[in-house]
Amino acid sequence: MRSIARSLGLGSAAMALTAFTALAWPGAADAAPTGTESMYAPSALVLSVIAGEDPAYGTVQRAVTLSCAPKARGTHPSPGRACADMRRHAADLDRIAEPGPGVDCTREWNPLTATAEGVWQGRKFSYAHTYANPCGLYHTSSTLFAF
């Protein structure tokens, strides 16, 4: 019985010494695991195209991911161009939501809603734009929702 108690006592002392050494050793306590900190503000979005005019109740047709810091990546087919569009127009995405010049779409009502949800340059980001029909979405001047 004494040997078990002695073993537990020595084990506890060894753990305490290890913890003290880790806290007292210069640089050990403030070392961060690799990959958890970045000098870039996070910019990661989920882009989706939803059938219907209300994203809360529509059916998701397609969705991709887009991360723009430190470099463009994700499942978006053109992440570099999509990130460039976000950098230029994040404050007013409606400017790039309209069809490009010279595009005439029919007036049928078959709504699709494009959404962007996530974090952009360290801040929560949420955007939704409803197009009257697929023509409007497919002929925008941007590659952001071209997937």
C-alpha positions as CSV (number, residue, x, y, z in Angstrom):
1,M,0.0,0.0,0.0
2,R,2.9,2.4,0.8
3,S,4.5,1.8,-2.6
4,I,1.3,2.8,-4.4
5,A,1.0,6.0,-2.4
6,R,4.7,6.8,-2.9
7,S,4.3,6.2,-6.7
8,L,1.3,8.5,-6.8
9,G,3.2,11.1,-4.8
10,L,6.3,11.0,-7.1
11,G,4.1,11.1,-10.2
12,S,2.3,14.2,-8.9
13,A,5.6,15.9,-8.1
14,A,7.0,15.1,-11.5
15,M,3.9,16.5,-13.2
16,A,4.1,19.7,-11.1
17,L,7.8,20.1,-11.9
18,T,7.0,19.8,-15.6
19,A,4.2,22.3,-15.5
20,F,6.4,24.8,-13.5
21,T,9.3,24.4,-15.9
22,A,7.0,25.0,-18.9
23,L,5.7,28.2,-17.3
24,A,9.0,29.5,-16.1
25,W,11.1,28.7,-19.2
26,P,11.4,31.8,-21.4
27,G,9.3,31.6,-24.5
28,A,7.6,28.3,-23.7
29,A,4.4,29.6,-22.3
30,D,3.8,32.1,-25.1
31,A,4.6,29.7,-28.0
32,A,1.6,29.2,-30.2
33,P,0.9,26.1,-32.2
34,T,1.8,26.3,-35.8
35,G,-0.9,27.5,-38.1
36,T,-3.2,29.0,-35.4
37,E,-2.2,32.6,-35.9
38,S,-1.9,34.7,-39.0
39,M,-1.0,38.2,-39.8
40,Y,-4.0,38.3,-42.2
41,A,-7.5,39.0,-41.0
42,P,-9.7,35.9,-41.8
43,S,-11.6,36.0,-45.0
44,A,-13.6,32.8,-45.5
45,L,-17.0,32.6,-47.2
46,V,-19.6,30.0,-48.2
47,L,-21.1,31.1,-51.5
48,S,-24.4,29.5,-52.6
49,V,-27.1,29.6,-55.2
50,I,-30.5,28.9,-53.9
51,A,-33.7,28.3,-55.8
52,G,-36.4,30.7,-54.7
53,E,-36.5,34.3,-53.4
54,D,-36.0,33.6,-49.7
55,P,-32.7,32.0,-48.8
56,A,-34.1,30.7,-45.5
57,Y,-36.7,28.5,-47.3
58,G,-35.2,27.9,-50.7
59,T,-33.4,24.8,-51.9
60,V,-29.6,25.1,-52.2
61,Q,-28.7,24.3,-55.8
62,R,-24.9,24.8,-55.5
63,A,-22.4,25.9,-52.9
64,V,-18.7,26.5,-52.8
65,T,-16.1,27.8,-50.3
66,L,-13.8,30.8,-50.8
67,S,-10.9,31.8,-48.6
68,C,-8.9,34.9,-49.6
69,A,-6.2,35.2,-47.0
70,P,-3.3,34.7,-47.2
71,K,-3.9,33.4,-50.7
72,A,-7.0,32.6,-52.7
73,R,-8.2,29.0,-52.3
74,G,-11.4,27.0,-51.8
75,T,-13.7,24.9,-53.9
76,H,-14.7,27.9,-56.1
77,P,-13.6,27.2,-59.7
78,S,-11.8,30.6,-60.0
79,P,-10.8,31.6,-56.4
80,G,-8.3,34.2,-57.5
81,R,-10.7,36.2,-59.6
82,A,-13.5,35.8,-57.0
83,C,-11.3,37.1,-54.3
84,A,-10.3,40.0,-56.5
85,D,-14.0,40.8,-57.0
86,M,-14.6,40.7,-53.2
87,R,-11.6,42.9,-52.5
88,R,-12.9,45.5,-55.0
89,H,-16.6,45.4,-54.3
90,A,-17.2,43.9,-50.8
91,A,-18.7,47.2,-49.6
92,D,-21.3,47.1,-52.4
93,L,-21.8,43.7,-54.0
94,D,-24.9,44.9,-55.7
95,R,-22.7,46.8,-58.2
96,I,-21.5,43.5,-59.6
97,A,-24.8,41.7,-59.2
98,E,-26.4,43.2,-62.2
99,P,-26.1,41.7,-65.7
100,G,-23.2,43.1,-67.8
101,P,-23.8,45.6,-70.6
102,G,-25.6,44.3,-73.7
103,V,-27.3,41.4,-71.9
104,D,-31.1,41.1,-72.4
105,C,-32.8,38.6,-70.2
106,T,-36.4,37.4,-70.4
107,R,-38.9,38.6,-67.9
108,E,-39.9,35.2,-66.6
109,W,-40.1,34.8,-62.8
110,N,-37.9,31.8,-61.8
111,P,-36.0,33.3,-58.9
112,L,-32.5,32.3,-57.8
113,T,-30.8,33.9,-54.8
114,A,-27.1,34.2,-54.5
115,T,-25.7,34.3,-51.0
116,A,-22.3,34.9,-49.4
117,E,-22.0,34.1,-45.7
118,G,-19.0,34.0,-43.4
119,V,-16.1,36.3,-42.4
120,W,-14.6,39.0,-44.6
121,Q,-11.4,40.7,-43.4
122,G,-12.1,39.7,-39.8
123,R,-15.8,40.8,-39.7
124,K,-19.0,38.8,-40.0
125,F,-20.3,39.1,-43.6
126,S,-23.7,38.3,-45.0
127,Y,-25.0,39.1,-48.5
128,A,-28.0,37.9,-50.6
129,H,-29.2,39.0,-54.0
130,T,-32.3,37.6,-55.7
131,Y,-32.3,37.3,-59.5
132,A,-35.6,37.1,-61.4
133,N,-34.3,34.1,-63.4
134,P,-31.0,32.2,-64.1
135,C,-30.2,34.5,-67.0
136,G,-29.5,37.4,-64.6
137,L,-27.2,35.4,-62.4
138,Y,-25.2,33.8,-65.3
139,H,-24.6,37.1,-67.1
140,T,-23.2,39.3,-64.3
141,S,-19.9,41.1,-64.8
142,S,-18.4,39.1,-61.8
143,T,-17.0,35.7,-61.3
144,L,-18.0,35.6,-57.6
145,F,-21.2,33.6,-58.2
146,A,-20.0,31.9,-61.4
147,F,-19.9,28.3,-60.2
